[in-house]
Amino acid sequence: MTAPAGFAEHGFLRGMPAESVALLAGTAAAVSFPAGRPLFDEGAPARNCWLLTAGQVALFLRAPGTEDLIVETLGRDDVIGFSWLSPPHEWQFSAETIEATEAFELDGATVMALCDHHPDLGFQLTLRMLGAAVRRLQATRIRLLDLYGTPGPRAGTR
Amino acid sequence: MNLQAPPARYRVAERAEETHDTVTLRLEPIDQPISPHRPGQFTMLYAFGAGEVPISISGEPDGSGLLQTIRSVGAVTRALCQAGRGQVIGVRGPFGTGWGVADAAGQDVLVVAGGIGLAPLRAALLEALAARDRYRRVIVLIGARTPGELVFADQIGGWRGRGAEVHITVDRAVAGWTGHVGVVTQLIDRAGMDPAATLALICGPEVMMRLTARALGDRGIAADRIRISLERNMRCGTAECGHCQLGPLLLCRDGPVVSYERAAPLLSVKEL
């Protein structure tokens, strides 16, 4: 299968051996979404992930009686969709495009099957998913510090 | 020997509320004005009867009056923030080092601001925009707690119109916010940059500056091309009292703007 144009250049795949990229490319489809299009909903089966190439997607939680609670926004060179990787294989958040968005869509089951047959691809993919998860975790930890909200102790009586 | 000059009296000519706890005052001299400042420098503002605090200058050197942006975090800053039009404030300075924006001539200027850290950077940004042709890209990355806590929000469109690429992120979105949500370091890759030809100017909470400088370093910007603005307990402003010491630096004289190359070894030493 022919790789979608630009697939191998996506930031998520940077440094991945060409053979692994080629295997993955065979499962990828270039997709585009208008602004305001839901990508997935909390609690629904998680089957895909997307390598974003343009636009912006909001990851959020819905709560009764209030606006959606946006957890994070993601854009070019980000990956969105981790829940297909681990049980219960359900989306933990919801996602919706907030700008016209372009991405490469990967089908989780197909990728899993490929990885079963090609451990090198599985390793490369795991490294990258873990790297993305670590960066998100670190960013979340920084936000937990609420750096802008609390003047440091040096503020004192100033 | 005390070399401190008495404060010059300035009158509040204008007061603009930036956020719920931050105001910008435009001050006009009553006495002989202080010397012209360089972007990045600070003054000691004296709220009579309350005390004196170091405040970054947020306006251009040749602007009309002296522009100072103040966040209310204690008794003195509260008094300054509450100062109404006509009120008299004491001013000493300007003190310390500047951003040195001109060092980026022919290159990209990257401004990274967290919270009220945008105040001293505003002066540097305006300097770059006033001589826009001297620089390649002028990139501004701003992080704020919420959209409502974004300072100078009404000016950002104007900066874009003058050739700045402005990217904004907030820690917590509110209804109607369609921008980025996340930490300011996540904007670095969005903006893209040329690490070999970029001068980075960072101001915000110290931890934010450290993390941002590290992220820029990871992307190839040399530590001597990254400048941060540090604050300690500035008192005299003339490097005599030692209150603002950070290791070998007296920040009222050697700072507030310091190269990250010089500051990095000091920023994770708890005893400092």
Interface residues (C-beta under 8 A of the other chain):
Chain A: G11 Q56 A58 E67 I70 V71 E72 T73 G75 R76 D77 I98 E99 A139 I142 R143 L145 D146 L147 Y148 G149 P151 G152 R154 A155 G156 T157 R158
Chain B: G51 V53 R71 V73 G74 A75 V76 T77 G114 G115 I116 G143 A144 R145 E149 T169 D171 A173 V174 A175 W177 T178 G179 H180 V181 G182 V183 T185 Q186 D189 R190 G204 P205 E206 V207 M208 L211 E231 R232 N233
